[in-house]
Amino acid sequence: MSLPASAIARYLDFLRHERRLAAHTLTAYSRDGELLVKLAAGRDPRSLAPVDIRRFVAALHGGGLAPRSLARLLSSWRGFYDWLARHGEVAANPCKGIRAPRAARTLPEALSPDDASRLVALDDGTGTGVRDRALFEMAYSCGLRVSELTGLDLASVDAAAGEVRVTGKGSKTRIVPVGGPALEALARWLPVRAGLAAAGEAALFVGRSGKRLSTREVQRRIKRRALAAGITVDVHPHMLRHSFASHVLQSSGDLRAVQEMLGHASIASTQVYTHLDFQHLAKVYDAAHPRARRKG
C-alpha cells in the first residue's frame, strides 16, 4: 500500500476537479482527512475497520466534540470510503451503520400563563397598539407561526364561527379555533385597519405603509411589548406558539388536538411539549413536596 495520506489526497483531487466543490468545502474535507490520518496513528486509512471508527468517534465525543459535528465528520469519512470502494481499494465502508451520539433535544421556551396573558393584553389605545393587541392575541390564541400570522387575509377569519383558516408549511391549510379575547381584539382592529390599508390590500394585519406587515416587524414589536410588560426573558413570536401548545396541553392532555391545531405533520414534533409539561410539573413538585429534595 502507498502512504496513508495519498488516498485522501486523490480523493480531494476528485472533489476539486470532478465534483467542483467550493474552496471552503474542500478545506473542511481536507481537515476531516487529516484528522482520520492522525487518529489512525500511522496505519493506512484503507486498513481501518468499523471497530476503529467507533473508537475514534468515542474518543472525539469524550474530548468534547458535539454530536452534530461528529455526524458531519462521519458523513465526510463515509463519502471518502464510498469513493475508495468504487475504485476497489476497500472491500467495505467501515463507517457504514455507525452513527454519531444523539444530540440532547432542547426544549422550546414558553411563557407562564400569567406572562403570556399580560404580554398579549397590552393596549395603549393607539392604532398601532390596537393592531398589536389583535396580532398577538391571535398568535397566542391560535398557536400560529409568525409567517402564518402575517400571511392571514381578511377572508381568513370567520368571526361568526370563531375560527381561522391558516396556510402553513407546504401550503397546507388547517382550521384553528379563535378564542373570545382574540375575536374582540380583531373587532377593534378592523375599523382601524380600514383607515390604514392600501387599496386592494387583502392582508389582515398591515403596517403604516398600508401593506402587509412583515415578519421582521412582528419580531421587533413583540420584543418592545415584552419590555413594556416587564418580561425579562428574550421573547420572540415563536414563544407564543410554544406557550399556546404547552398551556393547552397542560389543561387538556389532548396531544392529537394540539398536533392538529399546530399543523404538525408528525405527532413526534408535538410530543416535545409533553416534556415541557413534565418539566413544569417537576418544578411544582420540587417546590411543594416536603420530601422532594434531600436538604444538604
Secondary structure, DSSP 8 states (H G I E B T S, - for coil): ---HHHHHHHHHHHHHHTS---HHHHHHHHHHHHHHHHHHTTS-GGG--HHHHHHHHHHHHHTT--HHHHHHHHHHHHHHHHHHHHTTS-SS-TTTT---------------HHHHHHHHH---SSHHHHHHHHHHHHHHHHT--HHHHHT-BGGGEETTTTEEEEE-GGG-EEEEE--HHHHHHHHHHHHHHHHHS-TT--BSSB-TTSSB--HHHHHHHHHHHHHHTT--S---HHHHHHHHHHHHHHHH--HHHHHHHHT-SSHHHHHHHHHHHHHHHHHHHHHH-TTSS---
